[in-house]
Amino acid sequence: MKKIISFILCLALLGSTATAAAAAGIQADNALNDRLTAITLSVKETLGIGDSFTSFSGTLDQNDTASIWSLTWSGDNEQINVTANESGKIVSYNDYISSGSTASNSNGRIPRFPTITIDQAKSAAKTFLNKVLNTKFETVDLQGSSTLDYSSNAVFYLNGNMMVYGIESPVYIGIRVSAATKQVTSFYRSDSGQDYSGVTLPSAAADQAAAAAVLKSTLNMELTYALPGDGTHTARLQYLPNPDGSYVVDAATGKLVDLSQLDYSGAGSESGNKDAAATAQAGYGGSGLTTVEQSAIDKMQGVLSQSALEKNIRAYTELGLTADFKVQSVNYYTYEDDSKQTQVVANIVFKYTSTDTDTAAQYRYISMDAKTGKLISVSSNRIYMDTKTAAAAFKYSSSQTEAVARAFAGKIMPDELRQTALSQASAPTASDSTQSYVFSRVYDAISFPENYINVGVDAQTGYVVSFNSSWYAYEVTFVPAADRISAAAATDKFAEAIGTELKYVSVPTSTQTSGLLLSYTKADTTVWGINATTGELLKAADTTDAGLQYNDIDGNPYAACITKLAEYGIGFPGGAFKPDAQLTQEDALILIESTSGRKAVPLVSSGSTDDLYNTAYSMGILTSDEKDPAKLISRAELTKYIVNALGYGEVAGLSGIFTAGFSDDGSIPVNLVGYVAIAKGLGIVRGDQSGYFKPNDMTTHTMAAIMIYNCLSRK
């Protein structure tokens, strides 16, 4: 049972703990006082937190396995939040520093490039980690990169899995370093700061080759059809590992361990929360439709009324919707299908409340085609049984519930069901009486699991309590299976590709007191299958964001500037930068908005610039009256957009107080002089060798990139 103890002290000084607690009316015993005092002093010493903060609070979250203290120090311009366990091990750290400057906050709309390298950021992170990790056996190989944000400075996000005695563990470490201050502003570890000093040492590991052979024997490669994901409708053959468990090899003993069979639940875990169903329902349908809204929808051509929909769904007697189930809410939503036809779906919530106050309310969530009345899906809140009821005591046997499932699937999708075979069946338990059946599409006796019908039947009542399906409306063709490689060959290729690696994996403390098991497991997790026709590996795509890539900037004297912007996702979509093209208003907004992390999208193909311009309005770049996507933008006009985005537009608009200082100041439009002057002062624009700015020349893509680069390089 999890126990939450809130013990909050708001102190001006730590030494006034008892006085402040009494003043707040908090009844805390000396044991909690002593514990809070000890943990506070420990954390302050570890992190070097000073005594200048004007308030402090401490909260305890205590359960059967761990006690986590949440400590908060606050001052005029800074707040530090720390969570730590009872032994003082830091679990998380966040340092929020406010500059207290309005100009700086506005200035943050366009960030700056980092002023330090990633190696310098890693060095700062390592200094911090040396304080919070046990460096005798805990280390982290940090990876990551810098990201531009609204703080007007770059931030380095670094992360990695913690190594224990040089072996990777499942404990994730995340750390954030400010490029401006070179200080760590955030730290997080995914465990509760456990002590891993007692783990099995790598030197005790058994033979790796033998472990690899044992793991290979569990692969059970399964032949299936699947669409390749390239938009074509021809399913390929592939072998996928289908083990009957989640296996690793205990490195110390060489024995196979099925992680899925281990009991990870704590002694305090509970099920059967009677409020859970009501909470889920509350988030499902909202307050429903008013009478006026419902009446309007009823008049929509081709859309069935609520009463007609209810009649259709109650006709499915297999759902057990007796008169005691009342319609609680009906909601409609529309979408466009693959053929661009508008479809309307009706979501209906039925509720049954038993007269037995100890029995939780039951819900049925029904989705139907609002025009045809065809059933789309059924779900229910979990039906909790008396824990004294044994699974064998259910009224309906597995053969009976399967028959109900088949009959119901055949009523809804008769043609589709004839193309399927039973692929999965889950048994009911003492806490959940639902028995689920998955009927997957097959071709030439080979499964095509992307198309399926799933039906759940309550083994206690015999009613259908869940239904959903996935079936393509288009025709799928299947490659012949005759020329496939053997399952044995696929197993060999897959096992060789994934390899075997020594790692620590999470296990219950009842298995290993440290919670970590030294084990052999697969090394390459990107390999997920084998092409059964060609024998090629099927691997997860590299999702690393390399920024924008251009094919037309070779030889450009400013290619380095353009490339650095592209590394941060700042630029134009489509693979071409078009360096000599004249800048349109739309181009200018794409370029400026991408500095704040907005992904550049090919707006021409989408046919809408609403999102682009709404963002521009919110950033203050321009007003709706100035919207003119195809307008060519002069150099002076671009400075206005940039200065507005920086938050200096109001000041720049003041007349008669600015002088830009260029040789051609007289040619700067009067209403833009302040913008050009501020841009020059920030180093965003410079004159040519003769001191000319040429404010009315049309801007090219390259010129715009130089201004944005200078803006992000400002001091």
C-alpha positions in Angstrom: 0.0 0.0 0.0 1.4 3.3 -1.0 1.4 6.0 1.7 1.8 9.6 1.0 3.1 11.7 3.8 3.0 15.4 3.1 5.3 17.2 5.4 5.7 20.8 4.2 7.7 23.4 5.9 7.9 27.0 4.6 11.0 28.5 6.2 12.9 31.7 6.1 15.8 29.8 7.6 16.4 26.1 8.1 17.1 26.7 11.8 13.5 27.9 12.3 12.0 24.6 11.4 9.9 24.0 14.5 8.7 27.6 14.7 7.6 27.7 11.1 5.9 24.3 11.3 4.0 25.3 14.4 3.0 28.6 12.8 1.6 26.7 9.8 -0.4 24.4 12.1 1.5 21.3 10.9 1.6 18.5 13.4 4.9 16.8 12.7 6.8 14.4 15.0 10.4 14.8 15.9 11.3 11.7 13.8 10.1 13.5 10.6 11.8 16.7 11.7 15.1 14.8 12.2 14.8 13.0 8.8 14.0 16.3 6.9 16.9 18.0 8.7 19.3 15.2 7.8 18.2 15.0 4.1 18.3 18.7 3.7 21.8 19.1 5.0 23.0 16.1 2.9 21.5 17.5 -0.3 22.9 21.0 0.4 26.4 19.6 0.9 26.2 17.4 -2.2 25.0 20.2 -4.5 26.7 23.2 -2.8 23.4 25.0 -2.2 24.0 28.2 -0.3 22.1 30.0 2.4 20.7 33.0 0.4 17.3 31.5 -0.3 14.3 33.1 1.5 12.0 30.1 1.6 12.2 26.3 1.7 9.8 23.4 1.7 10.1 19.7 2.0 7.6 17.0 1.1 7.9 13.2 1.7 6.4 10.6 -0.7 6.8 7.3 1.1 5.8 3.8 -0.1 6.8 0.2 0.7 10.0 0.2 -1.3 11.3 3.8 -1.2 11.0 7.2 0.5 11.5 10.1 -1.8 11.9 13.6 -0.4 11.0 16.6 -2.6 12.9 19.8 -1.5 12.4 23.3 -2.9 14.5 26.3 -2.2 13.2 29.7 -3.5 14.7 33.1 -3.7 14.1 36.4 -5.6 15.4 35.2 -9.0 16.0 31.5 -8.5 14.2 28.3 -7.5 15.8 24.9 -7.0 13.8 21.7 -6.9 15.5 18.4 -5.8 14.2 15.0 -5.2 16.3 12.6 -3.2 16.0 9.3 -1.4 16.4 8.7 2.3 20.1 8.1 2.0 20.6 11.4 0.3 21.0 10.1 -3.3 19.9 12.8 -5.8 17.2 11.5 -8.1 16.3 14.8 -9.9 17.4 18.4 -9.9 16.0 21.5 -11.5 17.4 25.0 -11.2 15.1 27.8 -12.5 16.8 31.2 -12.8 14.8 34.3 -13.8 16.7 37.1 -15.3 14.1 39.6 -14.1 14.5 41.5 -17.3 11.5 42.2 -19.5 13.8 43.0 -22.5 15.6 39.7 -22.1 12.4 37.8 -22.0 11.2 39.4 -25.2 14.6 39.0 -26.7 14.2 35.3 -26.1 11.8 34.9 -29.1 14.8 34.3 -31.3 17.6 32.3 -29.5 21.4 32.5 -29.8 23.9 30.0 -31.0 25.7 28.2 -28.2 28.8 29.9 -27.0 30.4 26.7 -25.8 31.1 23.4 -27.5 29.4 20.1 -26.8 32.7 18.9 -25.2 32.6 21.8 -22.8 28.9 21.0 -22.0 29.9 17.4 -21.3 32.7 18.5 -19.1 30.2 20.6 -17.0 27.8 17.7 -16.9 30.6 15.3 -15.7 31.5 17.7 -12.9 27.9 17.6 -11.7 27.6 13.8 -12.1 30.7 13.3 -10.0 28.6 14.9 -7.2 25.5 12.9 -7.6 26.7 9.4 -8.7 28.8 6.9 -6.9 31.9 7.3 -9.1 33.3 4.0 -7.7 31.1 2.1 -10.1 28.5 4.4 -11.6 29.4 6.2 -14.9 27.6 7.6 -18.0 28.7 8.0 -21.6 26.7 11.1 -22.4 25.4 11.7 -25.9 23.3 14.6 -27.2 23.4 18.0 -28.9 22.5 21.6 -28.4 18.9 22.9 -29.0 17.8 26.5 -29.4 15.0 27.6 -27.1 13.1 30.6 -25.9 15.5 31.4 -23.1 17.5 33.3 -25.8 20.3 30.8 -25.3 21.2 27.4 -26.5 20.7 24.4 -24.2 22.6 21.1 -24.4 20.4 18.1 -23.8 22.7 15.1 -22.8 21.6 11.6 -21.9 22.7 8.0 -21.6 22.2 4.8 -19.7 24.1 4.5 -16.5 27.0 2.0 -16.5 27.5 -0.1 -13.4 31.0 -1.4 -13.2 31.3 -0.6 -16.9 28.2 -2.6 -17.9 25.1 -0.9 -19.3 22.1 -0.8 -17.0 18.5 0.2 -17.6 18.9 3.3 -15.5 18.4 6.3 -17.7 20.3 9.6 -17.0 19.2 12.9 -18.5 21.0 16.2 -17.9 20.7 19.7 -19.3 23.4 22.3 -19.5 22.9 26.0 -20.2 25.3 27.3 -22.9 25.2 30.7 -21.4 26.2 29.8 -17.8 27.9 26.5 -18.5 26.0 25.2 -15.5 23.7 22.1 -15.2 20.1 23.3 -14.9 18.4 19.9 -14.9 19.3 16.3 -13.9 17.2 13.1 -13.8 17.7 9.4 -13.2 15.0 6.9 -13.9 15.3 4.9 -10.7 15.0 5.9 -7.1 18.7 6.2 -6.5 19.1 2.6 -5.5 22.4 1.2 -4.2 24.0 -1.1 -6.8 27.2 -1.8 -4.9 26.0 -5.4 -4.4 25.3 -6.4 -8.1 27.0 -9.4 -9.6 30.3 -8.3 -11.0 31.1 -8.6 -14.7 34.0 -10.9 -13.8 31.4 -13.5 -12.7 29.9 -13.8 -16.2 29.5 -17.2 -17.8 30.5 -18.2 -21.4 29.0 -15.7 -23.9 28.9 -18.2 -26.8 26.8 -20.6 -24.8 24.5 -17.9 -23.7 24.0 -16.8 -27.4 23.1 -20.4 -28.3 20.5 -20.5 -25.5 19.0 -17.2 -26.6 18.9 -18.3 -30.2 16.8 -21.3 -29.2 14.0 -19.0 -27.9 13.6 -17.0 -31.1 10.8 -19.1 -32.7 10.9 -17.2 -36.0 7.4 -16.8 -37.4 6.5 -16.3 -41.1 4.0 -13.5 -41.7 2.9 -11.2 -44.4 3.2 -7.4 -44.0 2.9 -4.3 -46.1 6.3 -2.7 -46.6 5.2 0.8 -45.6 6.1 2.5 -48.8 2.5 3.1 -49.9 2.2 0.0 -52.1 -0.4 -2.6 -51.5 1.7 -5.7 -52.1 2.5 -7.6 -48.8 5.9 -9.1 -48.5 6.9 -12.2 -46.5 8.9 -11.7 -43.4 10.2 -13.8 -40.5 9.7 -12.2 -37.1 10.9 -13.5 -33.7 7.9 -14.8 -31.7 9.3 -16.1 -28.4 6.9 -17.3 -25.8 8.5 -15.0 -23.2 11.0 -12.2 -22.7 14.2 -14.0 -22.3 17.7 -13.2 -21.0 20.5 -15.5 -19.8 21.7 -15.1 -16.2 25.3 -14.3 -16.8 26.4 -15.9 -13.5 24.6 -19.2 -13.9 24.1 -19.5 -17.6 20.4 -20.3 -17.0 17.6 -18.9 -19.1 15.4 -16.3 -17.3 11.9 -15.3 -18.6 11.5 -11.7 -17.4 7.8 -11.8 -18.2 7.2 -14.4 -15.6 8.8 -12.4 -12.8 6.6 -10.7 -10.2 7.4 -7.0 -10.4 4.4 -5.9 -8.4 4.9 -4.4 -5.0 3.1 -5.6 -1.9 1.0 -2.5 -1.9 -0.3 -2.7 -5.4 -4.1 -2.9 -5.6 -6.6 -3.5 -8.3 -10.3 -3.0 -8.6 -10.5 0.7 -7.9 -14.2 1.5 -8.2 -13.5 5.1 -9.1 -11.3 4.1 -12.1 -14.3 3.4 -14.4 -16.0 6.7 -13.5 -12.7 8.6 -14.0 -12.2 7.0 -17.4 -15.7 7.6 -18.5 -15.5 11.3 -17.4 -12.7 11.8 -19.9 -14.3 9.8 -22.6 -17.5 11.6 -23.7 -17.5 14.9 -21.8 -21.0 16.3 -21.1 -22.3 15.1 -24.5 -24.5 17.1 -26.8 -27.3 19.5 -25.8 -30.8 19.1 -27.1 -30.3 21.8 -29.6 -27.0 20.3 -30.9 -28.5 16.8 -31.1 -31.6 18.1 -33.0 -29.3 19.8 -35.5 -27.3 16.6 -36.0 -30.5 14.6 -36.4 -31.4 16.8 -39.4 -28.1 16.1 -41.2 -28.7 14.2 -44.3 -27.8 10.5 -44.0 -27.0 10.7 -40.3 -29.1 8.5 -38.0 -30.8 10.0 -35.0 -29.8 9.0 -31.5 -32.9 6.9 -31.1 -32.1 5.0 -34.3 -28.5 4.4 -33.3 -29.6 3.2 -29.9 -32.1 0.8 -31.5 -29.4 -0.6 -33.8 -26.9 -1.2 -31.0 -29.5 -2.8 -28.7 -30.3 -5.2 -31.5 -26.9 -6.8 -30.8 -28.2 -8.9 -27.9 -24.7 -10.4 -27.6 -23.6 -7.1 -25.9 -26.0 -7.7 -22.9 -27.3 -4.1 -23.0 -30.4 -4.7 -20.9 -32.9 -2.1 -20.0 -30.7 -1.2 -16.9 -28.0 0.1 -19.3 -28.9 3.8 -19.9 -27.5 6.1 -22.6 -25.3 8.5 -20.8 -23.8 10.5 -23.7 -23.7 10.6 -27.4 -20.9 12.4 -29.3 -20.4 12.7 -33.1 -17.2 13.5 -35.0 -16.4 13.6 -38.7 -13.3 12.7 -40.6 -12.2 12.2 -44.2 -11.4 8.6 -45.3 -8.7 7.6 -47.8 -11.0 8.4 -50.7 -11.6 11.9 -49.2 -15.2 11.1 -48.3 -16.6 12.6 -45.2 -17.5 10.0 -42.6 -19.4 10.5 -39.4 -18.8 8.4 -36.3 -21.1 8.3 -33.3 -19.7 7.5 -29.9 -22.3 6.3 -27.4 -21.7 5.6 -23.7 -24.1 3.2 -21.9 -24.0 3.1 -18.1 -25.4 0.5 -15.6 -25.3 1.2 -11.9 -26.0 -1.7 -9.7 -28.2 -1.3 -6.6 -25.4 -3.0 -4.7 -23.4 -0.1 -3.4 -20.3 -2.3 -3.3 -20.4 -3.0 -7.0 -18.8 -0.5 -9.4 -20.8 1.0 -12.3 -20.4 -0.8 -15.6 -19.9 1.1 -18.9 -20.1 0.1 -22.6 -18.4 2.5 -25.0 -19.8 2.0 -28.5 -18.6 3.5 -31.8 -20.8 3.3 -34.8 -21.0 4.6 -38.4 -23.5 7.3 -37.8 -24.9 7.0 -41.4 -25.2 3.2 -41.7 -25.4 2.2 -38.1 -22.6 -0.4 -38.6 -20.8 -1.3 -35.4 -17.1 -0.1 -35.4 -15.9 -0.9 -31.9 -17.0 -1.9 -28.4 -15.1 -1.5 -25.1 -16.0 -1.8 -21.5 -14.7 -0.8 -18.1 -12.9 -3.7 -16.6 -15.2 -6.2 -15.0 -13.7 -7.0 -11.6 -14.6 -10.3 -10.0 -14.7 -11.3 -6.4 -11.1 -12.3 -5.7 -12.4 -15.4 -4.0 -13.7 -16.6 -7.4 -11.3 -19.1 -9.0 -10.8 -18.8 -12.8 -12.1 -22.4 -13.2 -15.4 -21.4 -11.6 -16.5 -19.2 -14.6 -19.9 -20.1 -16.0 -18.7 -20.2 -19.6 -15.9 -22.4 -20.9 -13.3 -21.3 -23.4 -15.0 -23.3 -26.2 -18.3 -21.5 -25.4 -16.8 -18.0 -25.3 -14.9 -18.7 -28.5 -18.1 -19.7 -30.2 -19.7 -16.5 -29.0 -16.8 -14.5 -30.3 -16.9 -16.2 -33.7 -20.6 -15.8 -34.1 -20.4 -12.1 -33.2 -17.5 -11.4 -35.6 -19.4 -13.3 -38.3 -22.4 -11.1 -37.8 -20.4 -7.9 -38.1 -17.8 -8.9 -40.7 -18.9 -12.1 -42.3 -16.7 -11.9 -45.5 -13.7 -10.8 -43.6 -14.0 -13.6 -40.9 -13.9 -16.2 -43.6 -10.4 -15.0 -44.5 -9.1 -15.4 -40.9 -7.8 -17.9 -38.5 -7.6 -17.7 -34.7 -4.2 -16.3 -33.8 -4.4 -15.3 -30.2 -6.6 -16.2 -27.2 -6.2 -14.8 -23.7 -7.6 -16.6 -20.7 -9.8 -14.9 -18.0 -8.4 -14.4 -14.5 -9.8 -14.1 -11.1 -9.7 -10.3 -11.3 -10.8 -9.9 -15.0 -13.3 -12.3 -16.5 -12.8 -11.2 -20.1 -11.5 -13.8 -22.6 -10.2 -12.2 -25.8 -9.9 -13.7 -29.3 -7.9 -12.3 -32.2 -8.8 -13.6 -35.7 -6.0 -12.6 -38.1 -6.2 -12.6 -41.8 -4.4 -15.4 -43.5 -3.2 -16.0 -47.1 -1.9 -19.4 -48.2 -2.0 -20.4 -44.5 0.4 -17.5 -43.6 -0.8 -14.8 -41.2 -1.3 -11.2 -42.3 -1.8 -9.7 -38.8 -2.3 -6.1 -40.0 -5.9 -7.2 -40.8 -7.7 -8.7 -37.8 -11.0 -8.9 -35.8 -10.7 -8.8 -32.0 -13.6 -9.9 -29.8 -13.7 -10.1 -26.0 -16.3 -12.2 -24.2 -17.1 -12.1 -20.5 -16.6 -15.7 -19.3 -18.9 -15.0 -16.3 -21.9 -13.6 -18.3 -21.3 -14.8 -21.8 -21.7 -11.3 -23.2 -19.4 -9.6 -25.7 -17.6 -6.7 -23.9 -15.1 -5.7 -26.5 -14.8 -5.6 -30.3 -12.5 -3.9 -32.7 -11.0 -4.6 -36.1 -8.5 -3.4 -38.6 -9.2 -4.2 -42.3 -7.9 -2.5 -45.4 -10.6 -1.2 -47.7 -8.3 -1.7 -50.7 -7.1 -4.9 -52.3 -3.9 -6.4 -50.9 -1.8 -8.7 -53.1 0.6 -11.2 -51.7 4.0 -12.3 -53.0 4.3 -16.1 -53.5 5.6 -18.0 -50.6 7.3 -20.8 -52.6 10.7 -19.1 -52.8 11.1 -18.2 -49.2 14.1 -19.0 -47.1 13.7 -21.6 -44.3 12.9 -20.7 -40.7 16.2 -22.2 -39.7 18.1 -19.9 -42.1 16.1 -16.9 -40.9 16.9 -17.9 -37.3 20.7 -18.1 -38.1 20.7 -14.7 -39.8 18.6 -13.0 -37.1 20.7 -14.4 -34.2 23.9 -13.4 -35.9 22.6 -9.9 -36.7 21.4 -9.1 -33.2 24.4 -10.5 -31.4 24.8 -11.0 -27.7 25.8 -8.4 -25.1 26.4 -8.3 -21.4 23.9 -5.9 -19.7 22.2 -5.4 -16.4 18.4 -5.8 -16.6 15.7 -4.8 -14.1 14.4 -7.6 -12.0 12.3 -7.7 -8.7 14.4 -7.2 -5.6 13.1 -10.6 -4.5 15.2 -12.1 -7.3 18.2 -9.8 -6.9 18.4 -7.5 -3.9 20.0 -4.8 -6.0 17.2 -5.0 -8.5 19.7 -5.6 -11.4 20.5 -9.0 -12.9 23.8 -9.3 -14.8 22.6 -11.0 -18.0 23.3 -11.8 -21.7 20.8 -10.3 -24.0 20.6 -9.1 -27.6 23.1 -6.4 -28.5 21.5 -4.8 -31.6 17.9 -3.8 -30.9 17.4 -2.1 -34.3 17.1 -5.4 -36.1 13.5 -6.7 -35.9 13.0 -9.2 -38.7 14.2 -11.0 -41.8 12.9 -10.5 -45.4 11.7 -14.1 -46.1 12.2 -13.7 -49.8 15.6 -12.0 -50.0 17.1 -12.9 -46.6 17.8 -9.2 -46.0 17.7 -7.8 -42.5 14.7 -5.7 -41.5 16.0 -2.8 -39.3 14.4 0.2 -37.6 15.0 3.4 -39.6 17.5 5.9 -38.2 15.4 8.6 -36.7 18.3 10.9 -35.9 17.4 14.5 -36.9 20.3 15.7 -39.1 18.7 19.0 -39.7 17.9 20.3 -43.2 19.9 19.1 -46.2 20.5 21.2 -49.4 21.8 20.2 -52.8 22.5 23.6 -54.2 24.9 25.5 -52.0 28.2 24.0 -53.1 30.5 26.9 -53.9 28.3 29.5 -52.2 30.7 31.8 -50.2 28.2 31.7 -47.3 27.6 27.9 -47.4 29.0 27.5 -43.9 26.4 30.0 -42.5 23.5 28.2 -44.4 24.7 24.8 -43.2 25.0 25.8 -39.6 21.4 27.1 -39.6 20.3 23.9 -41.3 21.9 21.8 -38.5 19.4 23.4 -36.2 16.5 23.0 -38.5 16.5 26.7 -39.6 15.9 27.1 -43.3 13.6 26.0 -46.1 12.1 22.6 -46.8 12.3 20.6 -50.0 16.1 19.9 -50.2 16.9 23.1 -52.2 18.0 26.4 -50.6 17.7 28.4 -53.8 20.4 30.9 -52.6 19.8 33.5 -55.3 16.0 33.4 -55.2 14.3 36.6 -54.0 12.8 36.3 -50.6 9.0 36.4 -50.4 7.0 37.3 -47.2 6.2 33.6 -46.8 9.9 32.7 -47.2 10.8 35.2 -44.5 8.3 33.8 -42.0 9.4 30.2 -42.6 13.0 31.2 -42.0 12.3 33.3 -38.9 9.8 30.9 -37.3 12.2 27.9 -37.8 14.6 29.6 -35.3 12.2 28.9 -32.5 11.9 25.2 -33.3 8.9 25.3 -35.7 9.5 22.6 -38.2 9.7 23.9 -41.8 6.9 22.4 -43.9 6.3 22.6 -47.7 3.4 25.0 -47.4 2.9 25.1 -51.2 1.8 21.5 -51.3 -0.5 21.9 -48.3 -2.2 24.8 -49.9 -2.6 26.7 -46.6 -0.5 29.3 -44.8 -2.9 29.8 -41.9 -0.6 28.1 -39.3 2.5 30.0 -40.6 0.8 33.3 -40.3 -1.0 32.6 -37.0 2.5 31.9 -35.5 3.8 35.1 -37.0 1.0 37.1 -35.5 1.7 35.5 -32.0 5.4 36.3 -32.3 4.6 39.9 -33.3 6.4 39.7 -36.6 3.6 41.3 -38.5 -0.1 42.0 -38.4 -2.9 40.3 -40.2 -3.3 43.5 -42.3 0.2 43.0 -43.6 -0.4 39.5 -44.9 0.8 39.1 -48.5 2.6 35.8 -48.9 4.0 36.4 -52.4 5.3 40.0 -51.7 9.0 40.4 -52.3 10.7 41.6 -49.1 13.4 44.3 -49.1 16.4 44.3 -46.8 14.9 47.0 -44.6 11.6 45.1 -44.4 13.4 41.9 -43.3 15.1 43.8 -40.5 11.7 44.9 -39.3 10.4 41.3 -39.2 13.5 40.2 -37.3 13.5 43.1 -34.8 9.8 42.5 -34.2 10.4 38.8 -33.5 13.1 39.8 -31.0 10.5 41.9 -29.1 12.0 45.4 -29.9 9.3 46.4 -32.3 7.6 48.9 -30.0 10.8 50.8 -29.3 11.9 50.6 -33.0 8.7 52.3 -34.1 9.5 55.5 -32.1 10.2 58.3 -34.6 12.9 60.9 -34.6 15.3 59.2 -32.1 17.3 56.8 -34.3 20.2 57.1 -36.7 21.4 54.0 -38.5 24.8 55.3 -39.4 25.0 54.0 -43.0 26.2 56.0 -45.9 22.8 55.7 -47.5 20.7 56.5 -44.4 18.6 58.9 -46.5 17.2 56.1 -48.6 15.9 54.1 -45.6 12.1 54.4 -45.4 11.3 56.8 -42.5 9.1 54.2 -40.7 11.9 51.6 -40.8 14.9 53.7 -39.6 14.5 52.5 -36.0 14.4 48.8 -37.1 17.6 49.2 -39.2 19.4 51.0 -36.4 18.5 48.4 -33.8 19.5 45.6 -36.2 22.8 47.3 -36.8 23.4 47.7 -33.1 22.8 44.0 -32.5 25.2 43.1 -35.4 22.4 41.6 -37.5 23.1 43.9 -40.5 26.3 45.5 -41.7 27.2 47.9 -44.5 29.3 47.0 -47.6 32.9 48.2 -48.0 31.6 51.7 -48.7 29.2 51.7 -45.8 26.1 51.3 -47.8 23.2 49.2 -46.5 21.0 49.3 -49.7 17.8 49.1 -47.7 15.4 48.9 -50.7 17.2 46.1 -52.5 15.1 42.9 -52.7 16.5 40.3 -50.3 17.8 37.0 -51.6 17.7 33.8 -49.7 21.4 34.0 -49.0 21.1 37.6 -47.7 18.3 36.5 -45.4 20.3 33.5 -44.1 23.2 35.9 -43.3 20.9 38.2 -41.2 19.4 35.3 -39.3 22.9 33.8 -38.7 24.1 37.2 -37.4 21.0 37.4 -35.2 21.7 34.0 -33.6 25.4 35.0 -33.2 24.6 38.3 -31.4 26.3 38.9 -28.1 
